[in-house]
Amino acid sequence: MTPRANELGQPVGDPVPGWTPRRRPEPGPFRGRYCTVVPLGPEHADELYGGCHGRDTQGLWTYLAGLPGPFDDVPAFAEAIARQVADPASESMAVLVDGRAEGLASYLRIDPAHGSVEIGGILLGTRLQRTTAATEALYLMARHALDELGYRRYEWKCDALNAPSRAAADRLGFTYEGTFRNAMVTKGRNRDTAWYSITAEEWPALRTAYDQWFDPANLDGDGRQRVSLRTLTATARPDGGTDVPHSGTPGIIA
């Protein structure tokens, strides 16, 4: 497509008629069929600790930059959550299933002036991994930013070596944009950061894909999905492809 040109013949971006800064995203509550997303607080620490610490959970913390876990005990975890909640640059949420906190996520890099926000700091406890509730929580957060507030850009970023996070971004319909080399030093190690996004123009087709996946008709008699979310979002995405092999440990998607 040939770009627009200004009066000097220079290529310029399309106009954004009537654009005004958006409201800052709120940390819930967002209520769905399978979960509820509410503002994160230290009162959730005990329940979250049980699902994110213990046997076979060490890998959950490898790529999580915001919380330097795992933690030795619940009070230490609660203190870290309190510091995260107090950070004015983010909005953090707990994912409740049947009233119990099973995971957390945050809005990061909040830029109301330009309508851009990132979802990150995602930690799924063992009971939340590979569940419809986990997918619904991320969908509810996207819907708040893109539908309710009218943001233009919804970002996902992760360590370029974090295959599960990259696979999750692909499944959820984010488009890979590139990798920033030597972007961060986390836990004493270099991190190249892979960038993904959903734009406002792409969201309606992706929202339809989510609605089709959540439809009870998409489940067979044994509760198995007839069509995967990855298949539905790939059809809706402008690139229509996949970025990385779909492998790795579930839940490590920060």
C-alpha positions in Angstrom: 0.0 0.0 0.0 1.4 3.4 -1.0 1.7 5.7 2.1 0.1 9.0 2.3 2.2 12.1 1.4 2.2 15.5 2.9 2.3 18.8 1.0 6.1 18.4 0.6 5.7 14.9 -0.9 7.0 13.2 2.2 5.4 9.9 3.2 3.4 10.3 6.5 1.1 8.2 8.6 -2.6 8.0 8.3 -4.6 10.7 10.2 -6.2 9.6 13.5 -9.3 11.8 13.5 -10.6 13.0 16.8 -7.9 11.3 18.9 -7.7 12.3 22.6 -5.7 10.7 25.4 -7.4 7.7 26.9 -8.2 7.0 30.5 -5.7 5.0 32.6 -6.6 1.3 32.7 -8.1 0.0 35.9 -7.0 -3.2 37.7 -10.6 -4.6 37.7 -12.8 -6.0 38.7 -13.5 -7.7 35.4 -16.0 -10.6 35.7 -16.1 -13.5 33.3 -17.7 -16.9 33.1 -14.7 -18.8 34.5 -12.8 -16.2 36.5 -12.8 -12.8 38.0 -9.9 -10.3 37.8 -9.5 -8.0 40.8 -6.9 -5.5 42.1 -3.9 -7.3 43.5 -3.2 -6.9 47.2 -1.1 -8.4 49.9 -4.2 -10.3 51.1 -3.9 -12.5 48.0 -0.3 -13.6 49.0 -1.2 -16.7 51.0 -3.4 -18.2 48.2 -1.0 -17.2 45.5 2.0 -18.6 47.4 0.5 -22.0 47.6 0.1 -22.2 43.8 3.5 -20.7 42.9 5.8 -22.3 45.4 6.7 -25.9 46.1 7.5 -28.9 44.0 8.1 -28.3 40.3 7.5 -24.5 40.5 11.0 -23.2 40.4 10.8 -22.7 36.7 7.9 -20.3 37.1 10.4 -17.6 38.3 13.2 -17.9 35.7 11.9 -15.2 33.4 9.8 -13.1 35.8 11.6 -9.8 36.1 9.2 -7.9 38.3 9.0 -10.3 41.3 12.5 -11.7 42.4 11.1 -15.0 43.5 10.7 -17.7 44.6 10.3 -16.5 48.1 11.2 -18.1 51.4 7.8 -17.6 53.0 4.4 -15.9 52.6 5.4 -12.7 54.5 8.3 -12.1 52.1 6.0 -12.7 49.1 3.4 -10.3 50.6 6.0 -7.6 51.0 7.0 -8.0 47.3 3.4 -7.8 46.2 2.8 -4.7 48.3 5.8 -3.0 46.6 4.5 -4.0 43.2 1.0 -2.7 44.0 2.5 0.6 45.2 4.4 1.2 41.9 2.6 4.1 40.1 3.9 2.9 36.7 1.7 -0.2 36.7 -1.6 -1.7 37.6 -1.5 -5.2 39.0 -4.3 -7.8 39.3 -5.1 -11.1 40.8 -7.0 -13.8 38.9 -9.7 -15.4 41.1 -11.2 -18.8 40.3 -14.1 -19.8 42.6 -13.1 -16.8 44.8 -9.5 -18.0 45.2 -6.4 -16.2 43.9 -4.6 -18.5 41.5 -2.5 -16.1 39.4 -1.5 -12.5 38.7 -0.8 -10.1 35.9 -0.2 -6.4 35.3 -0.7 -3.5 33.0 2.8 -2.1 32.3 4.2 0.8 30.1 0.9 2.6 30.4 0.8 5.5 27.9 -2.7 7.1 27.8 -1.5 10.0 25.6 -0.7 7.6 22.7 -3.1 4.8 23.6 -0.5 2.1 24.3 -0.3 -0.4 27.2 1.5 -3.7 27.9 0.3 -6.8 29.6 3.0 -8.4 31.6 4.3 -9.8 34.9 2.1 -12.8 34.3 2.4 -15.6 36.8 0.0 -18.6 36.6 -0.2 -20.9 39.7 -0.2 -24.6 39.2 -4.0 -24.8 39.4 -4.5 -22.0 36.8 -2.1 -23.3 34.1 -3.7 -24.7 30.9 -7.2 -23.7 31.9 -10.0 -21.8 30.2 -9.9 -19.4 33.2 -6.3 -18.4 32.5 -7.2 -17.5 28.9 -10.3 -15.7 29.9 -8.4 -13.5 32.4 -6.0 -12.3 29.7 -8.9 -11.8 27.3 -10.8 -9.7 29.9 -7.7 -7.5 30.4 -7.3 -7.0 26.6 -11.0 -6.2 26.2 -10.8 -3.5 29.0 -7.9 -1.7 27.3 -9.0 -2.1 23.6 -12.8 -2.1 23.8 -13.7 -0.1 26.9 -10.9 2.4 26.9 -10.2 2.6 23.2 -6.4 2.0 23.3 -4.7 1.7 19.9 -1.9 -0.7 20.9 -1.7 -3.6 23.3 1.8 -5.0 23.9 3.3 -8.3 25.0 7.0 -8.5 25.7 9.2 -11.4 27.0 12.7 -12.8 27.1 13.5 -13.9 23.6 14.6 -17.3 25.1 11.2 -17.8 26.8 9.6 -20.2 24.4 6.4 -20.7 26.5 5.8 -17.0 26.6 6.3 -16.6 22.9 4.0 -19.5 22.2 1.4 -17.9 24.4 1.6 -14.6 22.5 1.2 -16.5 19.3 -1.8 -18.4 20.6 -3.5 -15.2 21.9 -3.2 -13.5 18.6 -0.3 -11.1 19.1 1.9 -10.3 16.1 5.7 -10.6 16.5 7.4 -7.3 15.7 11.1 -8.0 16.4 13.7 -8.5 19.1 15.5 -5.8 21.0 19.0 -7.1 21.6 20.8 -6.5 24.9 17.6 -4.8 26.1 17.9 -5.6 29.8 20.0 -7.2 32.6 17.7 -9.3 34.7 18.9 -11.5 37.6 22.5 -10.9 36.4 21.9 -12.1 32.9 21.5 -10.5 29.5 18.0 -10.4 28.2 17.1 -9.9 24.5 13.4 -8.9 24.5 10.9 -10.1 21.9 8.1 -7.6 21.1 4.6 -8.4 20.1 1.4 -6.3 19.8 -2.3 -6.3 18.9 -3.5 -3.1 17.3 -7.0 -1.6 17.5 -7.5 -2.4 13.8 -6.7 -6.1 14.4 -8.7 -6.5 17.6 -12.3 -6.9 16.3 -11.3 -10.0 14.3 -9.4 -11.4 17.2 -12.2 -10.7 19.6 -14.5 -12.7 17.3 -12.0 -15.6 17.4 -12.1 -15.5 21.2 -15.8 -15.5 21.3 -15.9 -18.5 19.0 -13.4 -20.4 21.2 -15.3 -19.6 24.4 -18.6 -20.7 22.8 -19.9 -23.8 24.6 -20.5 -25.3 21.1 -16.8 -25.4 20.6 -16.6 -28.2 23.2 -17.4 -31.8 22.5 -19.2 -34.2 24.8 -16.0 -34.7 26.8 -15.2 -31.0 27.2 -12.4 -31.0 24.7 -12.1 -28.1 22.3 -13.2 -28.7 18.7 -11.1 -25.8 17.3 -8.1 -24.5 19.1 -7.7 -20.8 20.0 -4.4 -20.8 18.1 -6.2 -21.9 14.9 -8.9 -19.3 15.3 -6.5 -16.4 16.1 -4.1 -17.4 13.3 -7.0 -16.9 10.8 -7.7 -13.5 12.3 -4.1 -12.3 12.5 -2.6 -10.2 9.6 0.6 -12.4 9.5 -1.4 -15.6 9.8 1.7 -17.4 11.0 3.6 -18.6 14.1 6.7 -17.2 15.6 8.2 -20.0 17.6 7.7 -23.7 18.3 5.0 -24.3 20.8 7.0 -25.9 23.6 8.1 -25.5 27.2 6.7 -25.4 30.6 3.1 -24.0 31.0 2.7 -21.0 33.2 6.1 -19.4 32.5 4.8 -16.6 30.3 6.0 -13.4 32.0 
